[in-house]
Amino acid sequence: MLSDEELDRYQRHIVLKEVGGGGQAKLKAASVAVIGAGGLGSPCLQYLAAAGVGQITIIDDDVVSLSNLQRQLLFSSADVGRPKVEAAAERLQALNPHVVVEALQVRLTAETAQSLLSQHDVVADGCDNFRTRAAVNRACVALGIPLVSAAIGPFEGQLGVFAGHLPDAPCYACYAGVPEDVPGTSCADVGVLGAVAGLVGAAQALEVLRLITGFGESRVGRLWLYEGLGVEARSIRVRKDPACPVCC
């Protein structure tokens, strides 16, 4: 049940016929794990908390650095040197005290992924390396949890919704294979426009909310590609790979 204060807080959602009181109740009952509290996780987490997702788990082993503040608006100058999950949880609780936030200052690995991600309804991955992405995807398939995966480059972003545990839906590996990390491709090496992170991270939160409440058309198996220099966007379908080593 939603309290009177929650009914007031979420009234702009509740008046949407595609969400309504029932959809808001689903958000309150949902549990979402967010991998990475960086450029993508920062806006994604804020929109999930503001929307009233009942349980949010933040998984990140990093600390806030001054160079993060150009795009990670969840933090301030006073947070430099603090664990990201600690500062993020503090901000999210201040934003919405009705949300329960669990802060895990750990690095997700192939060995720990399933234990960290189990008991969640949706996983949002915005990490910065392929090894972690592969571990997250494999765990999501094994646990039967849909995955919203996002990534950004200097002026571009991509966002996919994967559900490889379903018979006709792809997993992340159906699209990307099991790639290795490539030296010299991080944000520190090539740069990134801060607003691109905000745009893609907010879109990632939108897809998490869509999965929980069911509004609009399903985006499972769809990859959204955004290019900021020319301001162009397109969406493509990703098919399940019958030879996928993860979900087939």
Residue, then its C-alpha position, 0 to 999 in steps of 0.5 A: m500500500l502507498s501512504d498518503e505521502e507517497l500518493d502525493r509524491y508520485q501523483r504525476h506517475i499515478v495520473l499516467k494511465e500507463v502507470g497508475g496506482g497499480g504500476q506505482a505499487k509494482l515499483k515500490a515492491a521491486s528490487v533493482a541492482v545497479i552495477g556501477a555508480g559512475g557516469l551511467g549509474s549516477p543518473c540512472l540511480q537518481y531516476l530510479a530512487a525518485a520513481g519510488v523503486g522500493q529496493i535499490t542495490i548499488i555495487d561499485d568498489d570505486v571512490v569519488s575523484l575530482s574528474n568524476l564530477q564533470r558527469q557524475l552529478l550524484f556527487s559533489s566536491a565534498d565527496v572526493g575520496r569517499p566510496k561512491v556507494e556510500a555517497a550515492a546511498e546518502r544522496l538517494q535516501a535524501l532524495n526519497p526516504h521511502v526507498v531502501v538503498e543497499a550500498l555494496q563497496v565490492r567489485l563484481t566478479a564471475e565468482t560473486a555475480q550470482s550471489l550479489l544479483s540474486q533476489h533482484d527483479v531487474v539488473a542495470d549494468g553501466c560498468d566500464n569493462f567487458r569482463t564485468r559485463a560478461a559476468v553480469n550477463r552470465a549471472c542474469v541468464a542463470l538467475g532468470i533476471p532481465l538485464v538493461s545494459a548501457a555504455i557510452g563513448p566520447f559522443e555516443g551511447q548504446l542501450g540494450v534490454f536483454a533476457g537470455h533466459l527466455p526462449d526467444a530473447p537474446c542475452y548480451a553475449c548474443y549481441a557482443g559475444v564475450p569480448e576482451d577489454v581493450p587498452g586505451t578505450s576508457c573514458a580517461d583515455v578517450g574522454v566523454l561529454g558529460a551530457v551524453a552520460g546523463l542522457v543514456g543513464a536516464a534512458q537506462a532508468l526508463e527501461v528499468l521502469r518499463l520492465i517493472t510496470g509494463f508500460g509501452e512496447s517491450r524493448v527486450g531484444r532491442l538496441w538503441l544507438y545514439e550519436g551526439l555529434g550529428v544528433e542521430a539515433r536509431s534502434i535495431r533488433v538483436r536476435k538470439d544467437p543459436a550458437c551463443p555460449v551463454c544462453c543457448 
